[in-house]
Amino acid sequence: MSDAKHDDVLGMRQRITRRDFLNGASIAVGASVALPHGAWAEAFGLLGARSAPPQVGDYYPPGKTGLRGSHDGSWEVAHSLRDGKHWDNPTPDSESYDLIVVGGGISGLAAAYFYRQQAGPKSRVLILENHDDFGGHAKRNEFHSGNRLLIGYGGTQSIAGPRLYSAEAKGLFKDLGIEVQRFEKYFDQHFFSSRGLRHGYFFDKETFGQDRTVVGVGQPSWPEFLAKTPLSSAAQKDLARLYTEKVDYLPGKSPAEKKVYLARTSYKDFLLRDVKVDAGVIAYFQSSTYGLYGVGPDAVPAADLAGLGSHPGFAGMDLSGPPGPGLGLEITRQDDSHYIYHFPDGNASIARLLVRKLIPGSAPGSTMEDIVLSKMNYSALDDPASPVRIRLNSTVVHAANITDANSPGGVLITYVRDGKARSVRASTCVLACWNMIIPYLCPEMDAKQKEALAYGVKVPLVYTNVQIRNRDAFEKLKMSGATCPGSYFSSFDLDFPVSMGGYEYPKDADQPCVLHLQHVPCSPGLPARDQQRAGRTKLFTTTFEMFERNIRDQLGRALGPGGFDPARDIQAITVNRWPHGYAYEYNSLYDPEWPAGQSPCEIGRAAFGKIHIANSDAGAFAYTNEAIDQAWRAVGEITRKTG
């Protein structure tokens, strides 16, 4: 079958909601890839093109589909800065502020909130955000089917491990009205099981020799489940042994010695060298670590997976006693809570609650429930009359301490908006952006701090939401989602069954619903940070058309046995591309154990004059509570200086 014919079968030319909105103008993605480079640059604000101001009444980023996340128009100025461009003689803004926050993610919004708690309600704060929406990675995706609203999460997924949150993070949640125990009622934990829907595996022909969807992982027994797969008999036998037998694969080592060994050995090497499994077992597990680590088992310490209890091979080992060296924060900073503490839009609702607190006119309501259906008033975000202003589509290119003896001091921030450079002053600043951009924003910073800031390489990933016509194929297959170890998307799942605040999860099988797909661009065999650098490049060079083709092809093949037709059943697609995704978490395969205070994140987050740093990178932990804790720390630095 020709490529064009195959595209027709997949529905690549079907009229669906795939239109992206660039600078307020609707442009069909299929046509946009033909624009010349200069036209793109102008559209993205590099050559003076104007971005749609939030004052426009129909400005509503959560409703945009197509290529989102780090969308086109959000990153080009920063890349130009990286490549040596300078913006001289910026036009000064007439206003000045007590605090400027660079970055409108959860850490930046929390920093603004904590600052105003300390400085008082009259303090003036400006938040500058390069994307067309606030929230950082916490992004809301909306779809419409007739009069029905469907909501998905485009980034930060859930409130993970809330029992381990700091007093400050718990206090912020209390101020916002978030009571996590309420999710135990809103999240229907029996929705799928009550309908007989179980998790499955999709084996693709390119990796496993044939396409096959197998439902009910490990059921009714591991040998019976594995017998349905296209895995070789040797791989099936070894997997069954791993899951059913309790064997000490490191005999002769003490518990302490085992933990040291596992900390310096990847799970892949442990399986091949010590458990002596068939290579097909590695293919089976390839994507199993993507969701937490952003790399495969070749780059994840076996000790971490033993600590998580998520992977087999450790049941027969004595690993008692204190933690081993370099045990990852996924174990030491998490608890055993299930991922049920979830708004329909993920942690985007936390960002929306923060904005509503900072700018009361931005959204109606007063509870964690009513924020779900509250429509944000984006025209209120940069209101000159408000003591807190959020300025979107504004990329900061320089942050400097004012050292002029004839000046009252403070900071001078240069940012680019609508292709034009502007400058604005404040008494102090919090850089709540990503660590790797800070050395470019602050060229005057010393080399040691710059090197520390550049150490962590953020994990690239793609969260994709697909609106489908109905759930019929899942019902026929008796499946709620699937792990896809060899495919482009490592998993796809029916969205979390959460109903709250008047929003109802689609309960009937014939109703349109949202699928969530995850893609992590790994390069197995390279060290983790090198894989992440390579993956970032892959994402920046992947067009929406390529994403769409992979979505349609994979869903058609995996769900086809249930009657799914991608040309007929896909109604809308939103691809949340995050070339700079999760914060880098230290990995015992590649990173040393630094003395207290000497890790790169600790050195990098030190105050630089009146410039302070707050983000999850600053704690090397890719979770919302870390973003909040770092905001609290940064504001504490400010108040200690001024108090």
DRENFI-985807 format. One line per 8 residues: number of its first residue (from 1); their letters; for each residue x, y, z of C-alpha. Coordinates in steps of 0.25 Angstrom, whole numbers. Example, Ala and Ser with C-alpha at 12.3 -4.5 7.8 and 13.67 -1.06 7.14 Angstrom:
<nodes>
1	as	49:-18:31 ~ 55:-4:29
</nodes>
This chain:
<nodes>
1	msdakhdd	0:0:0 ~ 5:14:-4 ~ 8:24:7 ~ -3:33:1 ~ -13:21:1 ~ -9:18:16 ~ -11:32:20 ~ -25:31:14
9	vlgmrqri	-28:19:22 ~ -22:25:35 ~ -31:38:33 ~ -19:47:31 ~ -28:56:22 ~ -41:55:31 ~ -46:69:36 ~ -44:68:51
17	trrdflng	-40:78:62 ~ -25:79:59 ~ -24:94:57 ~ -14:101:64 ~ -15:116:67 ~ -2:124:65 ~ -2:138:70 ~ -17:139:70
25	asiavgas	-19:134:56 ~ -24:121:52 ~ -15:113:43 ~ -17:99:39 ~ -5:91:43 ~ -5:83:30 ~ -3:96:22 ~ 6:102:32
33	valphgaw	18:93:30 ~ 19:99:16 ~ 22:113:21 ~ 36:118:18 ~ 45:120:30 ~ 44:135:29 ~ 29:134:30 ~ 30:125:42
41	aeafgllg	40:135:49 ~ 31:146:46 ~ 19:139:51 ~ 26:135:64 ~ 30:149:68 ~ 45:149:64 ~ 43:159:53 ~ 33:168:60
49	arsappqv	20:161:58 ~ 10:164:68 ~ 4:153:77 ~ -10:153:81 ~ -12:161:94 ~ -19:155:105 ~ -29:166:104 ~ -36:160:92
57	gdyyppgk	-49:154:97 ~ -47:140:90 ~ -33:138:95 ~ -34:125:102 ~ -21:116:101 ~ -27:103:108 ~ -37:102:96 ~ -26:101:86
65	tglrgshd	-22:88:79 ~ -11:84:70 ~ 3:85:75 ~ 3:90:89 ~ 12:89:102 ~ 25:97:97 ~ 17:102:86 ~ 23:109:74
73	gswevahs	25:124:78 ~ 29:121:92 ~ 43:116:90 ~ 49:123:78 ~ 54:136:85 ~ 61:127:96 ~ 68:119:85 ~ 72:132:79
81	lrdgkhwd	78:137:92 ~ 85:123:93 ~ 91:125:80 ~ 97:139:83 ~ 86:149:80 ~ 85:162:88 ~ 74:172:90 ~ 81:185:92
89	nptpdses	73:198:96 ~ 60:192:100 ~ 49:202:102 ~ 46:204:117 ~ 33:201:123 ~ 27:212:131 ~ 23:203:143 ~ 32:197:153
97	ydlivvgg	29:186:163 ~ 33:181:177 ~ 35:167:171 ~ 37:162:157 ~ 35:147:155 ~ 41:140:142 ~ 32:128:139 ~ 17:126:141
105	gisglaaa	18:112:145 ~ 14:106:159 ~ 27:111:165 ~ 26:125:160 ~ 11:126:164 ~ 14:121:178 ~ 26:130:179 ~ 17:142:176
113	yfyrqqag	7:137:186 ~ 17:135:197 ~ 23:148:194 ~ 10:156:196 ~ 7:148:209 ~ 20:154:214 ~ 20:168:207 ~ 5:171:209
121	pksrvlil	-6:173:199 ~ -1:186:194 ~ 12:180:188 ~ 13:180:173 ~ 17:167:166 ~ 19:165:151 ~ 20:151:145 ~ 26:149:132
129	enhddfgg	23:136:124 ~ 28:132:110 ~ 16:123:107 ~ 3:127:103 ~ -3:122:116 ~ 1:121:130 ~ 4:108:138 ~ 17:104:133
137	hakrnefh	16:89:130 ~ 3:89:137 ~ -6:91:125 ~ -21:89:122 ~ -26:83:109 ~ -41:85:106 ~ -49:78:95 ~ -64:80:91
145	sgnrllig	-73:70:86 ~ -86:77:83 ~ -90:84:96 ~ -81:74:104 ~ -68:79:110 ~ -57:69:111 ~ -44:72:119 ~ -30:66:119
153	yggtqsia	-17:69:125 ~ -5:73:116 ~ 6:72:126 ~ 7:71:142 ~ -2:60:145 ~ -6:58:159 ~ -3:62:174 ~ 7:51:177
161	gprlysae	10:47:191 ~ 2:58:198 ~ 4:52:212 ~ 19:55:210 ~ 17:70:206 ~ 24:80:214 ~ 16:89:224 ~ 18:100:215
169	akglfkdl	12:93:203 ~ 1:87:211 ~ -2:101:216 ~ -3:107:202 ~ -13:96:198 ~ -21:100:211 ~ -21:114:206 ~ -25:110:192
177	gievqrfe	-36:101:198 ~ -30:88:193 ~ -34:77:202 ~ -27:64:196 ~ -36:54:203 ~ -48:59:195 ~ -42:53:182 ~ -45:39:189
185	kyfdqhff	-60:42:185 ~ -57:49:172 ~ -48:39:166 ~ -56:26:163 ~ -46:16:167 ~ -55:4:162 ~ -59:10:149 ~ -51:1:140
193	ssrglrhg	-52:-11:148 ~ -67:-10:150 ~ -68:-11:135 ~ -58:-22:133 ~ -47:-13:127 ~ -33:-17:130 ~ -19:-12:126 ~ -13:-19:114
201	yffdketf	0:-19:105 ~ 1:-16:91 ~ 12:-23:84 ~ 16:-17:70 ~ 21:-25:58 ~ 34:-17:56 ~ 39:-21:70 ~ 32:-34:73
209	gqdrtvvg	29:-40:59 ~ 14:-38:59 ~ 4:-28:64 ~ -4:-34:76 ~ -12:-27:87 ~ -13:-36:100 ~ -22:-32:111 ~ -21:-35:126
217	vgqpswpe	-6:-34:130 ~ -1:-46:138 ~ -15:-52:138 ~ -20:-62:141 ~ -6:-66:143 ~ 7:-61:137 ~ 10:-73:129 ~ -4:-73:123
225	flaktpls	-3:-58:120 ~ 10:-59:114 ~ 6:-71:105 ~ -3:-61:98 ~ 8:-52:94 ~ 17:-52:82 ~ 29:-53:91 ~ 39:-65:89
233	saaqkdla	37:-77:98 ~ 51:-74:105 ~ 46:-60:108 ~ 33:-65:113 ~ 39:-75:122 ~ 49:-65:128 ~ 38:-55:130 ~ 30:-65:137
241	rlytekvd	42:-69:146 ~ 44:-54:149 ~ 30:-52:154 ~ 27:-65:161 ~ 40:-70:167 ~ 47:-64:179 ~ 62:-65:176 ~ 74:-58:181
249	ylpgkspa	81:-54:169 ~ 93:-48:177 ~ 97:-60:186 ~ 109:-57:195 ~ 107:-43:196 ~ 102:-36:209 ~ 90:-27:209 ~ 99:-15:209
257	ekkvylar	107:-20:197 ~ 95:-24:189 ~ 90:-9:190 ~ 103:-4:186 ~ 104:-13:174 ~ 89:-10:170 ~ 92:5:171 ~ 103:4:161
265	tsykdfll	96:-6:152 ~ 85:-3:142 ~ 73:-12:142 ~ 76:-17:128 ~ 90:-21:132 ~ 84:-28:145 ~ 74:-36:137 ~ 84:-40:126
273	rdvkvdag	96:-42:135 ~ 91:-47:148 ~ 77:-52:145 ~ 82:-57:131 ~ 69:-55:124 ~ 66:-55:109 ~ 68:-42:102 ~ 53:-42:99
281	viayfqss	51:-39:113 ~ 58:-26:112 ~ 49:-22:100 ~ 37:-26:109 ~ 41:-16:120 ~ 47:-5:110 ~ 36:5:113 ~ 33:1:127
289	tyglygvg	42:12:133 ~ 38:23:123 ~ 27:29:132 ~ 36:32:144 ~ 50:33:139 ~ 49:37:124 ~ 59:26:120 ~ 58:11:119
297	pdavpaad	64:0:128 ~ 77:2:122 ~ 79:15:129 ~ 71:13:142 ~ 78:7:154 ~ 73:-7:158 ~ 73:-2:173 ~ 63:9:170
305	laglgshp	53:-2:164 ~ 56:-11:175 ~ 52:1:185 ~ 40:4:177 ~ 35:-10:177 ~ 30:-8:163 ~ 39:-18:155 ~ 42:-33:158
313	gfagmdls	55:-40:161 ~ 57:-35:176 ~ 47:-43:184 ~ 57:-54:188 ~ 68:-44:192 ~ 70:-39:206 ~ 71:-23:205 ~ 68:-20:219
321	gppgpglg	75:-9:226 ~ 77:6:223 ~ 76:11:209 ~ 87:8:199 ~ 96:19:193 ~ 89:29:183 ~ 75:23:185 ~ 66:32:176
329	leitrqdd	56:42:181 ~ 45:34:174 ~ 47:25:186 ~ 51:34:197 ~ 42:45:194 ~ 29:38:190 ~ 19:29:198 ~ 10:18:194
337	shyiyhfp	-2:27:190 ~ -9:23:177 ~ -10:34:167 ~ -24:38:170 ~ -22:52:175 ~ -25:57:161 ~ -33:69:156 ~ -39:66:142
345	dgnasiar	-28:76:136 ~ -17:70:145 ~ -9:81:153 ~ -14:92:144 ~ -25:94:154 ~ -14:97:164 ~ -9:108:155 ~ -23:113:153
353	llvrklip	-26:114:167 ~ -13:121:170 ~ -16:131:159 ~ -30:133:164 ~ -24:136:178 ~ -14:146:172 ~ -24:153:163 ~ -38:151:168
361	gsapgstm	-45:156:155 ~ -38:145:147 ~ -48:134:150 ~ -61:133:158 ~ -63:123:169 ~ -57:120:183 ~ -55:105:184 ~ -46:94:178
369	edivlskm	-58:88:172 ~ -63:101:164 ~ -50:104:158 ~ -51:92:149 ~ -62:98:141 ~ -59:113:143 ~ -54:119:130 ~ -42:128:132
377	nysalddp	-43:143:128 ~ -30:145:121 ~ -33:159:119 ~ -31:161:134 ~ -17:156:135 ~ -10:168:131 ~ -19:179:137 ~ -12:192:140
385	aspvrirl	-21:194:152 ~ -17:180:158 ~ -6:179:168 ~ -2:166:162 ~ 0:165:147 ~ 3:153:138 ~ 8:156:125 ~ 8:145:115
393	nstvvhaa	16:143:102 ~ 27:150:108 ~ 41:144:108 ~ 52:149:118 ~ 65:151:111 ~ 73:158:122 ~ 72:159:137 ~ 83:168:144
401	nitdansp	85:174:158 ~ 85:189:157 ~ 99:193:163 ~ 99:208:159 ~ 102:216:172 ~ 93:227:167 ~ 81:217:166 ~ 72:212:177
409	ggvlityv	77:198:173 ~ 68:186:170 ~ 68:178:157 ~ 66:181:143 ~ 59:171:134 ~ 59:171:119 ~ 48:163:112 ~ 43:162:97
417	rdgkarsv	29:163:94 ~ 23:164:80 ~ 37:164:75 ~ 41:176:82 ~ 50:177:94 ~ 45:184:107 ~ 51:186:121 ~ 45:187:134
425	rastcvla	50:190:148 ~ 47:183:162 ~ 53:183:176 ~ 56:168:174 ~ 53:156:165 ~ 50:141:165 ~ 55:133:153 ~ 44:122:153
433	cwnmiipy	48:118:139 ~ 56:106:135 ~ 71:105:141 ~ 78:103:128 ~ 73:117:123 ~ 78:125:135 ~ 93:125:131 ~ 88:132:118
441	lcpemdak	79:142:126 ~ 90:145:136 ~ 103:145:128 ~ 110:153:140 ~ 108:141:149 ~ 121:133:153 ~ 125:121:145 ~ 123:111:156
449	qkealayg	108:115:158 ~ 106:115:143 ~ 112:101:142 ~ 103:96:153 ~ 91:101:147 ~ 94:95:134 ~ 97:81:140 ~ 83:75:140
457	vkvplvyt	77:72:126 ~ 62:73:127 ~ 54:60:122 ~ 47:62:108 ~ 34:56:107 ~ 20:57:100 ~ 7:56:106 ~ -4:55:96
465	nvqirnrd	-19:55:97 ~ -28:50:87 ~ -43:51:86 ~ -50:39:81 ~ -64:36:76 ~ -67:26:87 ~ -61:15:96 ~ -67:3:88
473	afeklkms	-54:-3:84 ~ -49:-3:99 ~ -62:-9:103 ~ -61:-20:93 ~ -46:-23:96 ~ -49:-21:111 ~ -37:-12:112 ~ -35:1:119
481	gatcpgsy	-22:4:113 ~ -9:-2:109 ~ 6:-2:110 ~ 13:-2:97 ~ 28:-5:99 ~ 32:-4:85 ~ 23:6:79 ~ 25:21:77
489	fssfdldf	15:24:88 ~ 19:16:100 ~ 5:15:106 ~ -9:19:103 ~ -20:20:114 ~ -34:24:116 ~ -33:37:124 ~ -35:37:139
497	pvsmggye	-49:35:143 ~ -51:48:151 ~ -64:55:153 ~ -65:68:161 ~ -70:82:162 ~ -81:79:151 ~ -71:72:142 ~ -75:58:139
505	ypkdadqp	-66:48:133 ~ -73:41:121 ~ -79:28:127 ~ -86:23:115 ~ -78:15:105 ~ -85:22:94 ~ -80:36:98 ~ -68:43:93
513	cvlhlqhv	-56:42:102 ~ -42:45:104 ~ -30:36:102 ~ -16:40:108 ~ -4:35:101 ~ 11:37:105 ~ 23:38:96 ~ 38:38:102
521	pcspglpa	48:40:91 ~ 59:31:97 ~ 73:27:91 ~ 76:14:98 ~ 91:11:101 ~ 94:26:104 ~ 96:32:118 ~ 83:38:123
529	rdqqragr	86:52:121 ~ 91:49:107 ~ 78:42:103 ~ 71:54:108 ~ 79:64:100 ~ 77:55:87 ~ 62:54:91 ~ 60:69:92
537	tklftttf	66:70:78 ~ 56:59:73 ~ 44:67:78 ~ 48:80:72 ~ 49:74:59 ~ 36:65:59 ~ 24:72:52 ~ 10:71:56
545	emfernir	7:63:44 ~ 17:52:49 ~ 11:52:62 ~ -3:50:56 ~ 1:39:47 ~ 8:31:58 ~ -5:33:67 ~ -14:28:56
553	dqlgralg	-5:17:52 ~ -3:12:66 ~ -17:13:71 ~ -22:7:58 ~ -13:-5:60 ~ -15:-7:75 ~ -30:-5:76 ~ -34:-10:62
561	pggfdpar	-38:-24:68 ~ -48:-16:76 ~ -54:-9:63 ~ -46:4:65 ~ -45:12:52 ~ -35:24:53 ~ -41:30:41 ~ -55:30:47
569	diqaitvn	-53:30:62 ~ -43:41:64 ~ -49:54:66 ~ -38:63:72 ~ -23:63:75 ~ -15:72:84 ~ 0:68:85 ~ 7:74:97
577	rwphgyay	21:74:93 ~ 31:77:105 ~ 46:77:100 ~ 49:82:113 ~ 40:73:122 ~ 43:67:136 ~ 53:73:145 ~ 66:64:144
585	eynslydp	67:55:157 ~ 80:50:161 ~ 83:35:156 ~ 93:26:164 ~ 98:21:150 ~ 104:34:146 ~ 104:44:158 ~ 113:44:170
593	ewpagqsp	108:46:184 ~ 111:60:187 ~ 113:65:201 ~ 102:73:207 ~ 101:87:200 ~ 110:83:189 ~ 100:76:179 ~ 98:84:166
601	ceigraaf	84:88:169 ~ 88:94:183 ~ 100:102:177 ~ 92:106:165 ~ 80:112:173 ~ 88:121:182 ~ 84:136:182 ~ 91:144:172
609	gkihians	90:158:178 ~ 75:162:178 ~ 72:150:168 ~ 67:138:174 ~ 63:124:168 ~ 51:115:170 ~ 47:103:161 ~ 47:88:162
617	dagafayt	61:88:156 ~ 66:95:168 ~ 62:82:176 ~ 65:72:166 ~ 51:66:168 ~ 41:67:157 ~ 28:69:165 ~ 19:80:169
625	neaidqaw	22:80:184 ~ 37:82:180 ~ 33:94:172 ~ 25:100:183 ~ 36:97:194 ~ 46:104:185 ~ 37:116:184 ~ 36:117:199
633	ravgeitr	51:116:200 ~ 54:127:190 ~ 44:136:196 ~ 50:133:210 ~ 63:138:204 ~ 57:151:200 ~ 50:154:213 ~ 62:151:221
641	ktg	69:161:213 ~ 59:172:215 ~ 53:168:228
</nodes>
